[in-house]
């Protein structure tokens, strides 16, 4: 996704949210999603720099504690493939709010202990407001 596509998605999301949330709340959600995308992209870039292939990245899950710990030590957090921002986009209309809830809950759980002060609770505002955003991408 390039910058123009991201801007178009953000604008489209803002238009859809106008009827659901107050204007002053947009920034809380949009910035939360943008930062989550950044962290997801950083993890993918790091994995590729470590020699992981696309299929290796698709296999990233909490079920591999050695890989989780390796990435946590380097980045301070771990995001499984199913919870990456790019995976959300690929879901299209199958994407729903529960995907975000699950991902943010996993993110909080998978912060490395040395980085708790930095990342702990960073998505609290987004998590709290998810119910206002609807149940699925269609709503």
Contact map, one row per residue, 1 for C-alpha under 8 A:
1110110000000000000000000000000000000000000000000000000000000000000000000000000000000000000000000000000000000000000000000000000000000000000
1111110000000000000000000000000000000000000000000000000000000000000000000000000000000000000000000000000000000000000000000000000000000000000
1111111000000000000000000000000000000000000000000000000000000000000000000000000000000000000000000000000000000000000000000000000000000000000
0111111100000000000000000000000000000000000000000000000000000000000000000000000000000000000000000000000000000000000000000000000000000000000
1111111110000000000000000000000000000000000000000000000000000000000000000000000000000000000000000000000000000000000000000000000000000000000
1111111111000000000000000000000000000000000000000000000000000000000000000000000000000000000000000000000000000000000000000000000000000000000
0011111111100000000000000000000000000000000000000000000000000000000000000000000000000000000000000000000000000000000000000000000000000000000
0001111111110000000000000000000000000000000000000000000000000000000000000000000000000000000000000000000000000000000000000000000000000000000
0000111111111000000000000000000000000000000000000000000000000000000000000000000000000000000000000000000000000000000000000000000000000000000
0000011111111100000000000000010000000000000000000000000000000000000000000000000000000000000000000000000000000000000000000000000000000000000
0000001111111110000000000000000000000000000000000000000000000000000000000000000000000000000000000000000000000000000000000000000000000000000
0000000111111111000000000000000000000000000000000000000000000000000000000000000000000000000000000000000000000000000000000000000000000000000
0000000011111111100000000000000000000000000000000000000000000000000000000000000000000000000000000000000000000000000000000000000000000000000
0000000001111111110000000100000000000000000000000000000000000000000000000000000000000000000000000000000000000000000000000000000000000000000
0000000000111111110000000000000000000000000000000000000000000000000000000000000000000000000000000000000000000000000000000000000000000000000
0000000000011111111100000000000000000000000000000000000000000000000000000000000000000000000000000000000000000000000000000000000000000000000
0000000000001111111110000100000000000000000000000000000000000000000000000000000000000000000000000000000000000000000000000000000000001000000
0000000000000111111111100000000000000000000000000000000000000000000000000000000000000000000000000000000000000000000000000000000000000000000
0000000000000001111111000000000000000000000000000000000000000000000000000000000000000000000000000000000000000000000000000000000000000000000
0000000000000001111111000000000000000000000000000000000000000000000000000000000000000000000000000000000000000000000000000000000000011000000
0000000000000000111111101100000000000000000000000000000000000000000000000000000000000000000000000000000000000000000000000000000000011000000
0000000000000000011111111100000000000000000000000000000000000000000000000000000000000000000000000000000000000000000000000000000000000000000
0000000000000000010011111100000000000000000000000000000000000000000000000000000000000000000000000000000000000000000000000000000000000000000
0000000000000000000001111110000000000000000000000000000000000000000000000000000000000000000000000000000000000000000000000000000000000000000
0000000000000000000011111111100000000000000000000000000000000000000000000000000000000000000000000000000000000000000000000000000000000000000
0000000000000100100011111111110000000000000000000000000000000000000000000000000000000000000000000000000000000000000000000000000000000000000
0000000000000000000000011111111100000000000000000000000000000000000000000000000000000000000000000000000000000000000000000000000000000000000
0000000000000000000000001111111100000000000000000000000000000000000000000000000000000000000000000000000000000000000000000000110000000000000
0000000000000000000000001111111110000000000000000000000000000000000000000000000000000000000000000000000000000000000000000000110010000000000
0000000001000000000000000111111111000000000000000000000000000000000000000000000000000000000000000000000000000000000000000000000000000000000
0000000000000000000000000011111111100000000000000000000000000000000000000000000000000000000000000000000000000000000000000000000000000000000
0000000000000000000000000011111111110000000000000000000000000000000000000000000000000000000000000000000000000000000000000010010000000000000
0000000000000000000000000000111111111000000000000000000000000000000000000000000000000000000000000000000000000000000000000000000000000000000
0000000000000000000000000000011111111100000000000000000000000000000000000000000000000000000000000000000000000000000000000000000000000000000
0000000000000000000000000000001111111110000000000000000000000000000000000000000000000000000000000000000000000000000000000000000000000000000
0000000000000000000000000000000111111111000000000000000000000000000000000000000000001000000000000000000000000000000000000000000000000000000
0000000000000000000000000000000011111111100000000000000000000000000000000000000000011100000000000000000000000000000000000000000000000000000
0000000000000000000000000000000001111111110000000000000000000000000000000000000000000000000000000000000000000000000000000000000000000000000
0000000000000000000000000000000000111111111000000000000000000000000000000000000000000000000000000000000000000000000000000000000000000000000
0000000000000000000000000000000000011111111100000000000000000000000000000000001000011100000000000000000000000000000000000000000000000000000
0000000000000000000000000000000000001111111110000000000000000000000000000000000000001000000000000000000000000000000000000000000000000000000
0000000000000000000000000000000000000111111111000000000000000000000000000000000000000000000000000000000000000000000000000000000000000000000
0000000000000000000000000000000000000011111111100000000000000000000000100010011000000000000000000000000000000000000000000000000000000000000
0000000000000000000000000000000000000001111111110000000010000000000000000000000000000000000000000000000000000000000000000000000000000000000
0000000000000000000000000000000000000000111111111000000000000000000000000000000000000000000000000000000000000000000000000000000000000000000
0000000000000000000000000000000000000000011111111100000000000000000000000000000000000000000000000000000000000000000000000000000000000000000
0000000000000000000000000000000000000000001111111111000010000000000000000000000000000000000000000000000000000000000000000000000000000000000
0000000000000000000000000000000000000000000111111111110000000000000000000000000000000000000000000000000000000000000000000000000000000000000
0000000000000000000000000000000000000000000011111111000000000000000000000000000000000000000000000000000000000000000000000000000000000000000
0000000000000000000000000000000000000000000001111111000000000000000000000000000000000000000000000000000000000000000000000000000000000000000
0000000000000000000000000000000000000000000000111111100000000000000000000000000000000000000000000000000000000000000000000000000000000000000
0000000000000000000000000000000000000000000000111111111110000000000000000000000000000000000000000000000000000000000000000000000000000000000
0000000000000000000000000000000000000000000000010011111110000000000000000000000000000000000000000000000000000000000000000000000000000000000
0000000000000000000000000000000000000000000000010001111111000000000000000000000000000000000000000000000000000000000000000000000000000000000
0000000000000000000000000000000000000000000000000001111111100000000000000000000000000000000000000000000000000000000000000000000000000000000
0000000000000000000000000000000000000000000000000001111111110000000000000000000000000000000000000000000000000000000000000000000000000000000
0000000000000000000000000000000000000000000100100001111111110000000000000000000010000000000000000000000000000000000000000000000000000000000
0000000000000000000000000000000000000000000000000000011111110000000000000000000011000000000000000000000000000000000000000000000000000000000
0000000000000000000000000000000000000000000000000000001111111000000000000000000010000000000000000000000000000000000000000000000000000000000
0000000000000000000000000000000000000000000000000000000111111101001000000000000110000000000000000000000000000000000000000000000000000000000
0000000000000000000000000000000000000000000000000000000000111111000100000000001111000000000000000000000000000000000000000000000000000000000
0000000000000000000000000000000000000000000000000000000000011111100100000000000100000000000000000000000000000000000000000000000000000000000
0000000000000000000000000000000000000000000000000000000000001111100000000000000000000000000000000000000000000000000000000000000000000000000
0000000000000000000000000000000000000000000000000000000000011111111100000000000000000000000000000000000000000000000000000000000000000000000
0000000000000000000000000000000000000000000000000000000000000111111110000000000000000000000000000000000000000000000000000000000000000000000
0000000000000000000000000000000000000000000000000000000000000001111111000000000000000000000000000000000000000000000000000000000000000000000
0000000000000000000000000000000000000000000000000000000000010001111111100000000000000000000000000000000000000000000000000000000000000000000
0000000000000000000000000000000000000000000000000000000000001101111111110000010000000000000000000000000000000000000000000000000000000000000
0000000000000000000000000000000000000000000000000000000000000000111111111000000000000000000000000000000000000001000000000000000000000000000
0000000000000000000000000000000000000000000000000000000000000000011111111100000000000000000000000000000000000000000000000000000000000000000
0000000000000000000000000000000000000000001000000000000000000000001111111111110000000000000000000000000000000000000000000000000000000000000
0000000000000000000000000000000000000000000000000000000000000000000111111111110000000000000000000000000000000111000000000000000000000000000
0000000000000000000000000000000000000000000000000000000000000000000011111111100000000000000000000000000000000001000000000000000000000000000
0000000000000000000000000000000000000000000000000000000000000000000001111111000000000000000000000000000000000000000000000000000000000000000
0000000000000000000000000000000000000000001000000000000000000000000000111111110000000000000000000000000000000000000000000000000000000000000
0000000000000000000000000000000000000000000000000000000000000000000000111111110000000000000000000000000000000011111000000000000000000000000
0000000000000000000000000000000000000000000000000000000000000000000000111011111000000000000000000000000000100111001000000000000000000000000
0000000000000000000000000000000000000000001000000000000000000000000100110011111100000000000000000000000000100110000000000000000000000000000
0000000000000000000000000000000000000001001000000000000000001000000000000000111110110000000000000000001001100100000000000000000000000000000
0000000000000000000000000000000000000000000000000000000000011100000000000000011111110000000000000000000000000000000000000000000000000000000
0000000000000000000000000000000000000000000000000000000011111000000000000000001111110010000000000000000000000000000000000000000000000000000
0000000000000000000000000000000000000000000000000000000001001000000000000000000111110011000000000000000000000000000000000000000000000000000
0000000000000000000000000000000000000000000000000000000000000000000000000000001111111011000000000011011000000000000000000000000000000000000
0000000000000000000000000000000000001001000000000000000000000000000000000000001111111111000000000000001000000000000000000000000000000000000
0000000000000000000000000000000000011001100000000000000000000000000000000000000000111111100000000000000000000000000000000000000000000000000
0000000000000000000000000000000000001001000000000000000000000000000000000000000000011111110000000000000000000000000000000000000000000000000
0000000000000000000000000000000000000000000000000000000000000000000000000000000011111111111000000000000000000000000000000000000000000000000
0000000000000000000000000000000000000000000000000000000000000000000000000000000001111111111100100010000000000000000000000000000000000000000
0000000000000000000000000000000000000000000000000000000000000000000000000000000000001111111100100000000000000000000000000000000000000000000
0000000000000000000000000000000000000000000000000000000000000000000000000000000000000111111100000000000000000000000000000000000000000000000
0000000000000000000000000000000000000000000000000000000000000000000000000000000000000011111111100000000000000000000000000000000000000000000
0000000000000000000000000000000000000000000000000000000000000000000000000000000000000001111111100000000000000000000000000000000000000000100
0000000000000000000000000000000000000000000000000000000000000000000000000000000000000000001111110000000000000000000000000000000000000001110
0000000000000000000000000000000000000000000000000000000000000000000000000000000000000000001111110000000000000000000000000000000000000001100
0000000000000000000000000000000000000000000000000000000000000000000000000000000000000001101111111010000000000000000000000000000000000001100
0000000000000000000000000000000000000000000000000000000000000000000000000000000000000000000011111111000000000000000000000000000000000011100
0000000000000000000000000000000000000000000000000000000000000000000000000000000000000000000000111111100000000000000000000000000001101111100
0000000000000000000000000000000000000000000000000000000000000000000000000000000000000000000000011111110000000000000000000000000000000010000
0000000000000000000000000000000000000000000000000000000000000000000000000000000000100001000000111111111000000000000000000000000000000000000
0000000000000000000000000000000000000000000000000000000000000000000000000000000000100000000000011111111100000000000000000000000000000000000
0000000000000000000000000000000000000000000000000000000000000000000000000000000000000000000000001111111110000000000000000000001001000000000
0000000000000000000000000000000000000000000000000000000000000000000000000000000000100000000000000111111111000000000000000000000000000000000
0000000000000000000000000000000000000000000000000000000000000000000000000000001000110000000000000011111111100000000000000000000000000000000
0000000000000000000000000000000000000000000000000000000000000000000000000000000000000000000000000001111111110000000000000010001000000000000
0000000000000000000000000000000000000000000000000000000000000000000000000000000000000000000000000000111111111000000000000000000000000000000
0000000000000000000000000000000000000000000000000000000000000000000000000000001000000000000000000000011111111100000000000000000000000000000
0000000000000000000000000000000000000000000000000000000000000000000000000000111000000000000000000000001111111110000000000000000000000000000
0000000000000000000000000000000000000000000000000000000000000000000000000000000000000000000000000000000111111110000000111000000000000000000
0000000000000000000000000000000000000000000000000000000000000000000000000000000000000000000000000000000011111110000000000000000000000000000
0000000000000000000000000000000000000000000000000000000000000000000000010000111000000000000000000000000001111111000000000000000000000000000
0000000000000000000000000000000000000000000000000000000000000000000000010001110000000000000000000000000000111111101100110000000000000000000
0000000000000000000000000000000000000000000000000000000000000000000010011001100000000000000000000000000000000111111100000000000000000000000
0000000000000000000000000000000000000000000000000000000000000000000000000001000000000000000000000000000000000011111100000000000000000000000
0000000000000000000000000000000000000000000000000000000000000000000000000001000000000000000000000000000000000001111110000000000000000000000
0000000000000000000000000000000000000000000000000000000000000000000000000001100000000000000000000000000000000011111111110000000000000000000
0000000000000000000000000000000000000000000000000000000000000000000000000000000000000000000000000000000000000011111111110000000000000000000
0000000000000000000000000000000000000000000000000000000000000000000000000000000000000000000000000000000000000000011111110000000000000000000
0000000000000000000000000000000000000000000000000000000000000000000000000000000000000000000000000000000000000000001111110000000000000000000
0000000000000000000000000000000000000000000000000000000000000000000000000000000000000000000000000000000000010010001111111100000000000000000
0000000000000000000000000000000000000000000000000000000000000000000000000000000000000000000000000000000000010010001111111100000000000000000
0000000000000000000000000000000000000000000000000000000000000000000000000000000000000000000000000000000000010000000000111111000000000000000
0000000000000000000000000000000000000000000000000000000000000000000000000000000000000000000000000000000000000000000000111111100000000000000
0000000000000000000000000000000100000000000000000000000000000000000000000000000000000000000000000000000100000000000000001111111000000000000
0000000000000000000000000000000000000000000000000000000000000000000000000000000000000000000000000000000000000000000000001111111100000000000
0000000000000000000000000001100000000000000000000000000000000000000000000000000000000000000000000000000000000000000000000111111110000000000
0000000000000000000000000001100100000000000000000000000000000000000000000000000000000000000000000000000000000000000000000011111111000000000
0000000000000000000000000000000000000000000000000000000000000000000000000000000000000000000000000000100100000000000000000011111111000000000
0000000000000000000000000000000000000000000000000000000000000000000000000000000000000000000000000000000000000000000000000001111111100000000
0000000000000000000000000000100000000000000000000000000000000000000000000000000000000000000000000000000000000000000000000000111111111000000
0000000000000000000000000000000000000000000000000000000000000000000000000000000000000000000000001000100000000000000000000000011111111100000
0000000000000000000000000000000000000000000000000000000000000000000000000000000000000000000000001000000000000000000000000000000111111110000
0000000000000000000110000000000000000000000000000000000000000000000000000000000000000000000000000000000000000000000000000000000011111100000
0000000000000000100110000000000000000000000000000000000000000000000000000000000000000000000000001000000000000000000000000000000011111110001
0000000000000000000000000000000000000000000000000000000000000000000000000000000000000000000000001000000000000000000000000000000001111111101
0000000000000000000000000000000000000000000000000000000000000000000000000000000000000000000000011100000000000000000000000000000000101111101
0000000000000000000000000000000000000000000000000000000000000000000000000000000000000000000011111000000000000000000000000000000000000111111
0000000000000000000000000000000000000000000000000000000000000000000000000000000000000000000111111000000000000000000000000000000000000111111
0000000000000000000000000000000000000000000000000000000000000000000000000000000000000000000010000000000000000000000000000000000000000001111
0000000000000000000000000000000000000000000000000000000000000000000000000000000000000000000000000000000000000000000000000000000000001111111
